Amino acid sequence: MRTGFVLVSLALMLLGCRDEGVPPAHHEPKQEIIRWNVLKTYPDIRFDGLGKLVHFDPSGKFGYAIGRDFIDRYKDRCLVTRDGGKTWPEDFECKLRGMVFLDSTTGYRTHTPFYKTTDGGQTVTPMSIPVDGSLRPISANTLILFPSDDRRSLLKSDDGGFSWQRIALPKERFWVDSFDGRNIIVIGKSDEGLRYGKHILYSSDGGATWTLANIDTTEFTRSSVDWQLSRVQFSNSTHAHAVVTVMLEDALELYKKRRVVLLRTIDSGRTWHKAHETEVTARYGDRYSMGITTHFPLAKSPQWIWNVVYDDRRESTKSYVSNDDGRMWEYAGEFGLGPPYQLYIPTFAPPNWKIGISGNLMTFDGGKTWTKMPWYVRAAAFIGPTEVIAVRDSLILKGTILR
């Protein structure tokens, strides 16, 4: 069985092993690699926007595609199949956009109104959330809620959202991540009232106690105007990365140099060391973003992908990949495409799944090389080793890999 992972995104034309500054190679296909057939056409639906637009359960039989109503752009329409895409008999208004699936059946909508599904999206039920905020599903049963009216606390549920426990934080939160609900890392704001992160706090007991991590900031404060912590991400219970953006002194008035440093922990947040860094020239933006946005499209131990978007007008992105949980990072190229993006990994896929589709590119080696195709898809999901369901414009398509 051919193996691969599915990258479905306009921004994930990445991975690879090459020196920084050398663009990734795009090869033209010498023969037909994948054959597409139109399964269904919907003149009154457009498959666009953010979120996971195509989802299938492990059987490859039940799945859905999410599109926007052509007349009412605020209305989402769900098209459902129960036979692997052969027929799509169900078409109804749905609330599955923004749904995050933790396994093949359980998913949560992460913004208001909150919904939960326990059958792969076939049905959804409203959730009773005690306060307004945003939801971070950690596992099928463990959830963290960020209250919008109290930045010095979290709400945590260990029973799928039926009951909630409030967790007090020693500092105002700027960013939070957890792998298992017990190991939690918080980027905290400074005590001077600044709106961005200056501290890392960690808890190994589900938030009952907190410890301030000891980070050597000498490197950030030397030859710089300011620095800030902006994001943290776990890949397993012990490994995580945090991002530091450093504003350099020798910067121009409009376009300023930034050094973006990636910190790594292998002990759940207790100690941090520099893993990688890059330097970019970015528009100033505002003091709270420094013109830099970073993303981790993939953080699934031991694989990481790190994107640094440094010019929101041109949407210039530098991409890096690690296959050893962040010990070594390789430059994957610079791309003129930014968010939105999604990373889709089939639930049936083994760890070495390496087939990927990204817009009009395809990879068979985990992204080291990409083949430019004569077609384009907006989103896709593999339902088997050689079969993929995709959407674009008003079409639902089925692709079959020929080699």
C-alpha positions in Angstrom: 0.0 0.0 0.0 1.3 3.4 -1.0 1.7 5.6 2.0 1.5 9.3 2.5 0.0 12.2 4.4 -2.6 14.6 3.0 -1.7 18.2 2.9 -4.7 20.1 1.6 -3.8 23.7 1.7 -2.8 26.6 -0.4 -0.1 27.4 2.1 1.5 24.0 2.7 3.7 23.7 -0.4 6.5 22.8 1.8 8.7 20.3 3.4 12.0 19.2 1.8 15.7 19.2 2.5 17.4 22.2 0.9 19.4 25.3 1.8 17.6 28.4 2.8 17.0 30.7 -0.1 16.7 27.9 -2.7 13.1 27.4 -3.8 11.6 23.9 -3.8 11.5 22.1 -7.2 8.2 21.6 -9.0 8.3 18.9 -11.6 6.0 18.6 -14.5 4.3 15.2 -14.8 5.4 13.1 -17.7 2.3 10.9 -17.5 -1.1 11.0 -15.9 -0.6 10.4 -12.1 -4.2 10.8 -10.8 -7.4 10.6 -12.8 -10.4 12.8 -11.7 -14.1 12.2 -12.2 -16.9 14.6 -11.3 -19.2 13.0 -8.8 -21.6 15.9 -8.3 -22.2 19.4 -9.5 -23.9 22.0 -7.3 -24.6 25.3 -9.2 -25.9 27.0 -6.1 -23.0 26.0 -3.8 -19.3 27.2 -3.6 -16.7 25.2 -1.8 -14.5 27.9 -0.3 -13.6 29.5 3.0 -11.9 28.2 6.2 -12.3 25.0 8.0 -12.2 21.3 7.1 -14.3 21.2 3.9 -14.2 17.4 3.4 -14.3 14.7 6.1 -14.6 10.9 6.1 -14.7 8.3 8.8 -12.2 5.4 8.9 -14.5 3.2 6.8 -14.2 5.6 3.9 -18.0 5.2 3.4 -19.6 8.0 5.5 -18.4 11.5 4.8 -19.5 15.1 4.1 -18.4 18.2 2.2 -19.2 21.7 3.4 -19.9 24.5 1.0 -21.4 28.0 1.1 -24.8 28.8 -0.2 -24.3 30.9 -3.4 -27.2 33.3 -2.5 -26.8 33.4 1.3 -23.0 33.4 1.9 -23.5 33.1 5.7 -25.3 29.7 5.3 -23.3 26.5 5.2 -24.6 23.5 3.3 -23.6 20.0 4.1 -23.6 17.3 1.4 -23.5 13.8 2.8 -22.5 10.4 1.4 -22.8 7.0 2.9 -21.3 4.9 0.1 -17.8 6.4 -0.3 -18.9 9.2 -2.6 -20.9 7.3 -5.1 -24.1 9.2 -4.2 -24.7 12.4 -2.2 -28.4 12.2 -1.4 -28.5 14.5 1.6 -28.2 18.3 1.3 -29.0 20.5 4.3 -28.0 23.5 6.3 -25.4 22.5 8.8 -23.1 23.7 11.6 -20.0 21.6 10.9 -17.6 24.3 9.7 -15.1 24.9 12.5 -15.6 21.4 13.8 -12.4 19.8 15.2 -12.3 16.0 15.3 -10.3 14.3 18.0 -11.0 10.8 16.6 -13.1 9.2 13.9 -16.4 10.0 15.7 -16.0 12.8 18.3 -15.8 16.5 17.2 -16.3 19.9 18.7 -17.1 23.3 17.2 -14.6 25.6 18.7 -16.5 28.9 18.5 -20.0 30.1 19.4 -22.5 28.6 19.0 -20.8 25.4 20.4 -21.8 22.0 19.1 -20.6 18.4 19.6 -20.8 15.3 17.5 -20.2 11.7 18.6 -21.0 10.0 15.3 -18.6 11.6 12.8 -20.8 14.6 12.1 -24.0 12.7 11.2 -25.7 14.5 14.1 -24.7 17.5 16.2 -26.0 18.6 19.6 -25.7 22.0 21.3 -23.3 22.3 24.2 -24.0 24.0 27.5 -21.0 26.3 28.0 -21.0 28.3 31.3 -19.3 31.4 29.8 -18.5 33.0 26.5 -15.1 32.2 25.1 -13.2 29.9 22.7 -12.9 26.2 23.0 -9.7 24.1 22.7 -10.4 20.4 22.4 -7.5 18.3 23.8 -9.0 14.8 23.5 -12.4 13.3 23.0 -13.2 14.0 26.7 -10.8 16.8 27.7 -11.6 20.4 26.8 -10.1 23.7 27.7 -12.2 26.9 27.5 -10.7 30.4 27.3 -13.2 32.8 29.0 -13.5 36.0 27.0 -14.2 38.1 30.1 -11.4 36.7 32.3 -7.8 36.3 31.0 -6.5 35.1 34.4 -8.3 31.8 34.3 -9.2 28.8 32.2 -12.1 26.4 32.4 -11.4 22.7 32.0 -13.7 19.7 31.4 -12.7 16.0 31.6 -16.1 14.6 30.7 -16.7 16.0 27.2 -18.2 19.3 28.3 -20.8 18.1 30.9 -19.0 19.7 33.9 -16.4 22.4 34.1 -13.6 23.3 36.6 -12.2 26.9 36.8 -8.4 27.1 36.9 -6.7 30.3 38.1 -3.6 31.5 36.3 -0.8 33.5 38.0 -0.6 35.9 35.0 -2.8 37.0 32.2 -2.8 34.4 29.4 -1.6 35.3 25.9 -1.5 31.8 24.5 -2.3 28.3 25.9 -1.7 24.8 24.8 -1.9 21.3 26.3 -1.4 17.8 25.0 -3.2 15.7 27.5 -5.0 18.1 29.9 -2.4 17.6 32.7 0.6 19.1 31.0 -0.3 22.7 30.2 1.9 25.6 29.0 0.7 29.2 29.2 2.4 32.2 27.6 1.7 35.0 30.1 1.7 38.7 29.7 4.1 40.9 31.6 3.1 42.6 34.9 3.5 46.0 33.2 0.2 45.7 31.4 1.6 45.0 27.9 -0.6 43.1 25.6 1.9 40.5 24.5 3.7 37.5 26.1 6.8 37.8 28.2 6.6 34.6 30.4 6.2 30.9 30.1 4.3 29.1 32.8 3.8 25.3 33.0 1.7 22.9 35.0 2.1 19.1 35.2 -1.0 18.5 37.4 -3.8 19.9 35.2 -3.5 23.5 36.4 -3.5 22.8 40.2 -0.1 24.4 40.5 2.0 26.6 38.2 5.7 27.2 37.8 7.4 30.1 36.0 9.9 28.6 33.4 13.4 29.9 33.5 14.2 31.3 30.1 17.5 33.0 29.3 16.4 36.3 27.6 19.9 37.7 27.2 20.0 36.7 23.6 16.7 38.5 22.9 17.5 41.7 24.8 21.0 42.2 23.4 21.0 44.4 20.2 17.2 44.6 20.1 14.5 47.1 20.7 11.9 44.6 22.0 10.9 41.0 22.0 7.8 38.9 22.6 6.5 35.4 23.0 3.7 34.7 20.6 2.8 31.0 20.4 3.3 27.6 22.0 2.5 24.1 20.6 2.8 20.6 22.0 3.5 17.5 19.8 3.4 15.0 22.7 3.3 15.2 26.5 6.9 16.3 26.8 7.9 18.1 23.6 6.7 21.6 22.7 7.9 24.7 20.8 7.4 28.4 21.6 8.0 31.3 19.2 9.9 34.5 20.1 9.9 37.5 17.8 12.8 39.9 18.2 12.7 43.5 16.9 16.3 44.5 15.9 17.7 48.0 16.4 19.1 48.4 12.9 15.6 48.5 11.4 14.1 50.9 8.8 11.1 53.0 9.6 8.6 51.1 7.5 10.1 47.7 6.9 11.9 46.4 10.0 14.2 43.5 10.6 12.9 40.7 12.8 14.6 37.7 14.2 12.2 34.9 14.8 13.5 32.3 17.3 12.0 28.9 17.9 12.4 27.6 21.5 12.2 23.9 22.4 11.3 22.0 25.5 11.6 18.2 26.1 10.4 18.3 29.7 6.9 19.6 29.4 7.9 23.3 29.7 10.3 23.3 32.6 13.4 24.2 30.5 13.7 25.9 27.1 16.5 26.1 24.6 16.9 27.6 21.2 16.1 25.1 18.4 16.2 27.3 15.3 15.9 30.9 14.1 15.4 32.9 11.0 15.6 36.6 10.1 13.0 38.4 8.0 12.2 42.0 7.0 8.5 42.7 7.8 6.1 45.6 7.8 5.8 47.0 11.2 2.1 46.3 11.6 1.4 47.0 15.2 3.4 46.7 18.4 1.6 43.5 19.4 2.3 41.4 16.3 5.6 43.0 15.1 4.3 42.2 11.6 5.0 38.4 12.1 2.5 35.5 12.2 3.7 32.0 12.8 1.8 28.7 12.5 2.4 25.0 13.2 0.4 23.2 10.5 1.8 19.9 11.6 2.8 19.0 15.2 2.4 15.3 15.3 5.4 13.7 17.0 8.0 13.3 15.6 6.9 15.5 12.6 6.7 19.3 12.7 6.0 22.0 10.1 6.7 25.6 11.1 5.5 28.5 8.9 6.7 32.1 9.4 4.4 34.6 7.5 6.3 37.9 7.5 4.5 40.2 5.1 0.7 40.2 5.2 0.4 42.2 2.0 2.5 39.9 -0.1 1.8 36.9 2.2 5.4 35.8 2.1 6.0 32.6 4.0 9.1 30.8 5.1 8.6 27.1 5.8 10.7 24.7 7.9 10.3 21.0 8.6 11.6 18.7 11.4 11.3 14.9 11.5 12.9 14.4 14.9 10.6 16.4 17.2 12.4 19.6 16.6 16.0 18.6 17.3 17.0 19.5 13.7 15.1 21.9 11.3 15.5 22.0 7.6 14.5 24.9 5.3 11.7 23.9 3.0 11.4 27.0 0.8 9.8 30.5 0.6 6.3 30.8 -0.7 4.0 33.6 -1.7 1.0 32.0 -0.2 -0.3 32.3 3.4 -3.4 31.1 5.3 -5.9 29.6 5.0 -4.4 26.1 5.2 -5.4 22.7 6.5 -3.5 19.5 7.2 -5.5 16.4 6.7 -4.3 13.0 8.0 -6.5 10.0 7.1 -7.6 8.1 10.2 -6.6 4.9 8.5 -3.1 6.1 7.6 0.0 4.4 9.1 2.8 6.6 10.5 4.7 6.8 7.3 1.9 8.1 5.1 3.5 10.3 2.5 1.1 11.1 -0.3 0.1 14.8 -0.3 -2.1 17.1 -2.4 -1.7 20.9 -2.1 -3.7 23.0 -4.5 -2.2 22.0 -7.9 0.8 20.2 -6.5 1.3 16.6 -5.4 4.0 14.8 -3.5 4.8 11.1 -3.0 7.7 11.5 -0.6 6.3 13.6 2.3 6.9 16.9 0.5 10.6 16.6 -0.3 9.6 17.0 -4.0 6.4 18.3 -5.6 4.9 17.6 -9.0 3.0 20.4 -10.6 -0.4 19.1 -11.9 -2.7 20.3 -14.6 -5.5 20.5 -12.1 -6.4 22.2 -8.8 -8.5 21.3 -5.8 -9.6 23.4 -2.8 -9.7 20.6 -0.2 -9.5 16.8 -0.2 -9.6 13.7 2.0 -8.2 10.2 1.2 -10.8 7.4 1.6 -8.3 4.7 0.8 -4.6 4.2 -0.3 -5.3 5.2 -3.9 -8.7 7.1 -3.7 -9.3 10.7 -2.7 -12.5 12.8 -2.6 -11.9 16.5 -3.3 -13.9 19.7 -3.8 -13.4 22.9 -5.9 -15.7 25.6 -7.1 -19.1 23.9 -7.3 -17.8 20.4 -7.8 -17.3 17.2 -5.8 -14.6 15.1 -7.4 -13.1 11.6 -7.0 -9.5 11.0 -7.8 -7.8 7.7 -8.4 -4.0 7.4 -8.2 -2.7 5.5 -11.2 0.8 4.8 -10.0 
